[in-house]
Amino acid sequence: QAEDGIREQPRARGLGDVYKSQVLQYRSYLTKVDPIMRKKWKIPLELTKDLEVRVKVVVSRDGTVLQYGFLKISNNKIFDQSVRDLMNEIEKLPPLPEGFKGPMTEIGLKFTPK
């Protein structure tokens, strides 16, 4: 029990290390995905910089894009359509890192015109 009267929860050993490893693998994977998206995305001209679209992408172990969904749209039809066009074009991303658990994972992507 902590000095302020709040009881601390016991922690499982090693879970923090597993979590940190997964986070590092996730970040490492996104650094491979980012240049692919930048290269293929046709960003419309003359957009305000505060637009944002967020997309959830389900990726299989071999990098196949299984599905995607919009978590947030910008309400700018041209900008939103540019992201939709990109996502329809992308069929394959880099394979998931070797240590990644499970047959697939979800990644979150944020698109801004900056």
Phi and psi in degrees as a GROMACS rama.xvg file:
@    title "Ramachandran Plot"
@    xaxis  label "Phi"
@    yaxis  label "Psi"
@TYPE xy
-74.0686  163.716  ALA-2
-62.3723  -28.7714  GLU-3
-84.6367  6.22751  ASP-4
91.5289  -3.18093  GLY-5
-89.9183  128.692  ILE-6
-79.3926  129.238  ARG-7
-85.6646  140.644  GLU-8
-78.845  136.832  GLN-9
-65.8159  147.275  PRO-10
-113.428  140.573  ARG-11
-73.654  138.728  ALA-12
-74.4306  141.667  ARG-13
86.5371  -20.2552  GLY-14
-65.1407  -35.7081  LEU-15
-61.8647  -40.0657  GLY-16
-66.5896  -40.3474  ASP-17
-63.548  -45.1289  VAL-18
-61.1827  -45.9003  TYR-19
-60.3385  -40.4028  LYS-20
-62.2196  -44.0095  SER-21
-64.4614  -40.6576  GLN-22
-63.4494  -44.0904  VAL-23
-64.4276  -39.9069  LEU-24
-64.2782  -40.4793  GLN-25
-62.774  -47.484  TYR-26
-63.0971  -42.6415  ARG-27
-60.9998  -41.0193  SER-28
-65.0966  -43.6508  TYR-29
-63.1695  -30.2222  LEU-30
-68.3245  -21.9058  THR-31
-83.199  -32.7731  LYS-32
-75.3078  -38.738  VAL-33
-53.4965  -51.0187  ASP-34
-64.7414  -30.3138  PRO-35
-64.264  -45.9353  ILE-36
-64.5208  -45.0484  MET-37
-60.8976  -38.9398  ARG-38
-68.6067  -38.1508  LYS-39
-91.2537  -20.5844  LYS-40
-77.1586  127.829  TRP-41
-98.4499  96.1221  LYS-42
-77.9785  124.289  ILE-43
-62.4736  146.411  PRO-44
-78.489  164.17  LEU-45
55.7238  55.223  GLU-46
-114.846  150.617  LEU-47
-71.6378  147.762  THR-48
-75.896  -10.6268  LYS-49
-90.2134  8.02579  ASP-50
-73.688  148.426  LEU-51
-153.347  135.891  GLU-52
-126.815  135.384  VAL-53
-119.108  133.918  ARG-54
-129.064  137.603  VAL-55
-100.926  129.131  LYS-56
-122.276  130.678  VAL-57
-98.4028  121.135  VAL-58
-119.167  131.021  VAL-59
-79.453  168.905  SER-60
-54.1449  -35.7239  ARG-61
-85.7863  2.18949  ASP-62
97.1452  -1.20507  GLY-63
-66.9886  131.436  THR-64
-79.1371  112.653  VAL-65
-84.1379  -39.0827  LEU-66
-166.866  164.578  GLN-67
-145.253  159.522  TYR-68
-150.359  148.124  GLY-69
-83.8067  125.668  PHE-70
-91.5455  -29.5977  LEU-71
-152.488  133.059  LYS-72
-112.647  161.182  ILE-73
-88.8703  -15.0424  SER-74
68.8885  12.7293  ASN-75
-102.794  109.702  ASN-76
-57.7546  -39.7579  LYS-77
-67.4962  -46.3055  ILE-78
-64.9844  -47.5046  PHE-79
-59.2801  -41.7225  ASP-80
-66.0654  -34.196  GLN-81
-63.6824  -37.5289  SER-82
-71.5714  -41.5628  VAL-83
-60.0488  -43.8105  ARG-84
-60.953  -43.2882  ASP-85
-60.4145  -48.1571  LEU-86
-65.5773  -33.0985  MET-87
-69.8642  -27.049  ASN-88
-80.3536  -35.2196  GLU-89
-76.2183  113.846  ILE-90
-106.524  -26.424  GLU-91
-139.174  138.265  LYS-92
-121.203  175.148  LEU-93
-58.7051  149.256  PRO-94
-59.7978  153.325  PRO-95
-65.8119  150.963  LEU-96
-58.2202  151.51  PRO-97
-53.0727  -42.0244  GLU-98
-80.6622  0.197383  GLY-99
-65.8263  133.769  PHE-100
-84.1062  142.323  LYS-101
87.7203  167.538  GLY-102
-80.3736  -12.7043  PRO-103
-158.469  169.832  MET-104
-148.377  163.373  THR-105
-105.068  136.846  GLU-106
-122.558  150.04  ILE-107
-107.722  131.802  GLY-108
-121.593  140.416  LEU-109
-117.608  130.2  LYS-110
-115.597  126.596  PHE-111
-134.485  154.173  THR-112
-79.0753  5.01833  PRO-113
